[in-house]
């Protein structure tokens, strides 16, 4: 899959669609721990993003939740009607979202031309909450309203599931 939606193209997309956002350039961050060590100035809730697959690799899920949510793969699988869930490989991440490991973001959905990935959001996240996500590149964070993130995914045509993760916060 071509990486049509690189950082520059994502930012242009946000501008073209009149989405209000703030971008913060920083050193590469690949984990939640890296966010703090890189000195990323938090302007809202940082979203933790996981790219998962079912046991047979037929279904793929992008789970995007606040960083304090701990994901139980078995419980998540039950909620989504999937028997076994696990992390998808770097190859699958590249194929479906057009990004490398560490760059998982709801904005990667813009590269999912087949609309094959189901996006899972926390149903308790208010639409007007400012969230931080990668613009398909680990050297920047985009801060925008969660409602805009969800709208971009929905308008792109990917299936969206909103699940209650309130019992899984640390």
C-alpha positions in Angstrom: 0.0 0.0 0.0 1.2 3.5 -0.8 1.6 5.8 2.1 -0.5 8.6 0.6 -1.3 10.1 4.0 2.1 11.0 5.3 2.5 13.7 8.0 2.4 16.5 5.4 -0.6 15.1 3.6 -2.5 14.5 6.9 -1.9 18.1 8.0 -3.1 19.3 4.5 -6.2 17.0 4.8 -7.0 18.6 8.2 -6.6 22.1 6.7 -8.7 21.3 3.6 -11.4 19.9 5.9 -11.2 22.9 8.2 -10.4 20.8 11.3 -9.0 22.9 14.1 -5.8 21.4 15.4 -2.5 22.3 16.9 0.6 20.4 15.8 3.7 19.9 18.0 7.0 18.8 16.4 9.3 16.7 18.7 11.8 13.9 18.6 10.5 10.5 17.6 8.3 8.8 20.1 7.3 5.1 19.8 5.8 4.3 23.2 3.8 6.1 25.8 6.9 6.4 28.0 8.7 8.1 25.1 6.0 10.8 25.0 7.1 12.1 28.5 10.8 11.6 28.0 10.7 13.6 24.7 9.1 16.5 26.6 5.9 16.5 24.6 3.7 19.3 26.0 0.4 17.7 26.8 -2.5 19.8 25.7 -5.2 17.1 26.4 -5.5 13.4 26.7 -2.9 11.3 24.8 -4.6 8.4 23.0 -3.0 5.0 23.2 -3.4 3.1 19.9 -3.1 -0.6 19.2 -3.4 -2.4 15.9 -4.9 -5.9 16.5 -6.1 -8.9 14.5 -8.3 -11.8 15.2 -6.8 -15.3 15.6 -7.0 -16.1 11.9 -5.9 -12.7 10.7 -9.1 -12.1 8.8 -10.3 -9.1 10.9 -8.3 -6.1 11.9 -8.9 -3.5 14.6 -7.5 -0.2 15.5 -8.2 0.4 19.2 -7.8 4.1 20.2 -8.4 4.8 23.9 -7.1 7.2 26.6 -3.6 6.2 27.8 -4.8 5.1 31.2 -7.0 2.3 29.8 -5.5 -1.2 30.1 -6.7 -3.5 27.3 -7.6 -7.1 28.1 -7.4 -8.8 24.7 -9.7 -11.7 25.8 -12.4 -9.3 27.1 -12.1 -7.0 24.1 -12.4 -10.0 21.8 -15.6 -11.1 23.5 -17.1 -7.6 23.2 -16.2 -7.5 19.5 -17.3 -11.1 18.8 -13.8 -12.4 18.1 -12.5 -15.5 19.7 -8.8 -14.7 19.8 -7.1 -11.3 19.5 -3.5 -10.3 19.3 -1.1 -7.6 18.1 -0.9 -7.5 14.3 2.5 -7.7 12.7 4.5 -4.8 11.3 3.7 -6.1 7.8 -0.1 -6.0 8.4 0.3 -2.5 9.9 2.0 -1.3 6.8 -0.5 -3.1 4.5 -3.7 -1.8 6.2 -2.7 1.6 7.7 0.4 2.5 5.6 2.4 3.2 8.7 5.3 1.8 10.6 5.3 0.4 14.2 5.1 3.3 16.6 3.0 5.4 14.2 -0.4 3.8 14.9 -3.1 6.5 14.9 -6.7 6.9 13.9 -5.4 9.1 11.1 -3.8 6.0 9.6 -7.3 5.0 8.6 -7.0 7.5 5.8 -4.6 5.0 4.2 -7.1 2.1 4.5 -8.5 2.3 1.0 -10.5 -1.0 1.5 -12.1 0.2 4.7 -11.1 -3.2 6.2 -10.1 -2.0 9.7 -12.7 -1.7 12.4 -11.9 1.3 14.7 -12.7 1.0 18.4 -13.1 4.1 20.5 -13.9 4.5 24.2 -17.6 5.4 24.5 -16.8 7.5 27.6 -14.6 10.0 25.8 -16.5 13.3 25.3 -16.6 14.7 21.8 -15.2 18.0 22.9 -12.1 16.5 24.7 -8.8 17.5 23.2 -6.8 14.4 22.3 -3.2 13.9 21.1 -2.4 11.5 18.3 0.3 11.0 15.7 -0.2 12.4 12.1 1.1 9.1 10.8 4.6 10.1 11.9 6.3 9.7 15.3 8.0 13.1 15.1 4.8 15.2 15.8 1.7 15.2 17.8 -1.6 16.6 16.6 -4.0 18.0 19.3 -7.6 18.2 18.2 -11.1 17.4 19.5 -12.0 13.8 19.8 -15.2 14.4 17.9 -13.2 15.6 14.9 -11.1 12.4 15.1 -14.2 10.2 15.2 -15.9 12.1 12.4 -12.9 11.7 10.1 -12.9 8.0 10.7 -16.7 7.7 10.2 -16.7 9.8 7.1 -13.9 7.8 5.7 -16.2 4.8 5.8 -14.6 2.5 8.3 -16.8 0.6 10.8 -16.6 2.2 14.2 -17.3 0.4 17.5 -17.7 2.5 20.7 -17.1 0.4 23.8 -17.1 1.2 27.5 -13.6 0.9 28.9 -14.4 2.6 32.2 -13.7 -0.6 34.2 -10.3 -1.0 32.6 -8.6 2.2 33.8 -5.5 2.1 35.9 
